[in-house]
Amino acid sequence: MESPNRRLIRPPLAQVIKEANSVRAPRSTSGPVKPIKAKQTPPDTTNAENFYYVKQMQSKTPMVIVLLDGEELHGTIEWYDKLCLKVNREDGPNLLVYKSYIKYLHKA
């Protein structure tokens, strides 16, 4: 036995929107509604590291760089980039040191 043709009965879209708006809670009359602001994400970098390197480079401050294995390098920072530092030394050749191998550094 075949089922008879069934028609889907839908109300007009304008009527659906009108009913949806009437269902919403009434707004309070205490004042204007402020839009909700999305929280801004913090910046990726604070540039503090860059500021420190530039300051030490400009004043040619003697630095001590301690590597992960405990070895100490003495010299001045000539330049830096995202991954490494170039260190000028008096007692040996100039070095290019990867930042990932630096434990910490301080003024001599």
N, C-alpha and C positions, 0 to 999 in steps of 0.2 A: 504494500500500500504506500503510495507516494504521499508525501506531506504537501499540503496546499502552499501556494506562494505566500511567503510572509514578507510584509513590508516593514522596514525599520522606520519608526516614526520619530523624528527629531524635531524639537522646537527650533524656531529661527534663532540664529546666533545673537541677534540684538536682544531677544528676550532672555537668553541665558546670561548675557553680560549684565542686563538690568537686574536680574534676580541675584546675581553674585554681588553686585554693589550694594544691594539693599540688605544683604545678610551681614555685611561687615559691621563691627562695633562702631557706635558713634564716637566721633572725636571729642576730646575734652575742649572746653572753651577757655582753658587757663592760659593759653598763649600759643604762639606758632610752634609747629612741630619742627624740630631740628633734624636734618638728615644724619644718618649714622655714617661716620667717617671710618673708612678702613684703616686699620693700624698700619703704619709705615714700617717696612722692614729696616733693620739697622744697616748701616753701610758695611760693605765687605771689608774695607780697610780703614784704619784711622789715620794713616800716613805718619804715625809717630816714628816708625822705624826709618822711613825715608828722611824725615826731619833730623833724626839723630845722626844718620850717615852724612848728610849734607853738612851739618854743623861740624862734625869731626874732620871732614875732608877740607873744609874752608880754613879751619884753624890749624890743620896739619898736626893734630893731636897724636902723640905716641900712644898706640893701643896694644893691648895684650889680648890675643885671640886664643881661647882654650878649645881644643878640638875634642871630639867624643872620646878618643883614646887617652886623653890627658895631656897630650903634647901642647906646648905653648908656643905661639908665634908672636914675635915682637915686631912692630912696624907701624906705618901710617897707611890709612885707607886712601888709595888713589881714585878708584871709582867703584861703583856697585851697579848691579842690575837685579832682576827678579830672582835669579838663582845663585849668584856668586858675588864675591868681593875680590878686588885686586889689592894686594897688600905689598907696599914697597918696604924692603928691609935694608938695614945698614950692613948687617953681618952675613948676608946671604943673598941669593937671587930673589927677585920679585916673584910672588906667588899668586895664583888664581885659586881661591878657596871656595868650594861649594858651601852655601849656607846650611845645607842639610847635614854637613859634617861639623858644624860649629856648635859646641856645647853652650858657651857664653863668651862675651867679650866685655872688656872694661878698659878704662884709661890706665896707662902705665904710671 
